[in-house]
């Protein structure tokens, strides 16, 4: 079992990395010559998934309302 403090720190780090990844993803799409509309740009979401009792944290990026 891991401490609450370690789990919190891992979650905060995963959130920071995932938020950065959203920005990199948007830039990579634009570099590929794909124009992102305002609605599509505003549809990026992310969530942090934790597994209780273990050091397991994942960041997931979604495009809200798009497939």
C-alpha positions as CSV (number, residue, x, y, z in Angstrom):
1,X,0.0,0.0,0.0
2,X,1.3,3.4,-0.9
3,X,1.0,6.6,1.2
4,X,-1.7,9.1,0.5
5,X,1.1,11.8,0.0
6,X,2.9,9.7,-2.7
7,X,-0.4,9.0,-4.4
8,X,-1.3,12.7,-4.4
9,X,2.1,13.7,-5.8
10,X,1.9,11.1,-8.5
11,X,-1.6,12.3,-9.4
12,X,-0.5,15.9,-9.6
13,X,2.5,15.0,-11.8
14,X,0.2,12.9,-14.1
15,X,-2.1,15.9,-14.4
16,X,0.7,18.2,-15.3
17,X,2.1,15.8,-17.9
18,X,-1.3,15.1,-19.4
19,X,-2.1,18.8,-19.7
20,X,1.2,19.4,-21.4
21,X,0.4,16.5,-23.7
22,X,-2.9,18.1,-24.8
23,X,-0.9,21.2,-25.9
24,X,1.7,19.1,-27.8
25,X,-1.1,17.1,-29.5
26,X,-2.8,20.3,-30.6
27,X,0.5,21.7,-32.0
28,X,1.3,18.4,-33.8
29,X,-2.2,18.4,-35.5
30,X,-1.6,22.0,-36.6
31,X,1.9,21.2,-37.9
32,X,0.4,18.4,-39.9
33,X,-1.6,21.1,-41.7
34,X,-4.9,20.3,-40.1
35,X,-7.0,23.3,-39.2
36,X,-8.6,23.0,-35.7
37,X,-11.9,24.8,-35.5
38,X,-12.7,26.7,-32.3
39,X,-15.2,24.0,-31.3
40,X,-12.7,21.2,-31.8
41,X,-10.0,23.1,-30.0
42,X,-12.2,23.6,-27.1
43,X,-13.3,20.0,-27.0
44,X,-10.0,18.6,-25.7
45,X,-10.5,17.1,-22.2
46,X,-8.4,14.9,-20.0
47,X,-8.9,12.8,-17.0
48,X,-6.6,11.2,-14.4
49,X,-7.4,7.6,-13.5
50,X,-6.0,6.2,-10.3
51,X,-6.0,2.6,-9.0
52,X,-6.7,2.5,-5.3
53,X,-4.0,1.0,-3.1
54,X,-1.4,0.9,-5.8
55,X,0.9,3.5,-7.5
56,X,-1.0,3.4,-10.8
57,X,-2.0,6.7,-12.4
58,X,-2.9,7.3,-16.0
59,X,-3.9,10.4,-18.0
60,X,-6.4,10.0,-20.8
61,X,-7.2,12.7,-23.5
62,X,-10.6,12.9,-25.1
63,X,-12.2,15.0,-27.7
64,X,-15.6,15.8,-26.2
65,X,-18.4,15.0,-28.5
66,X,-16.2,13.7,-31.3
67,X,-16.3,9.9,-31.9
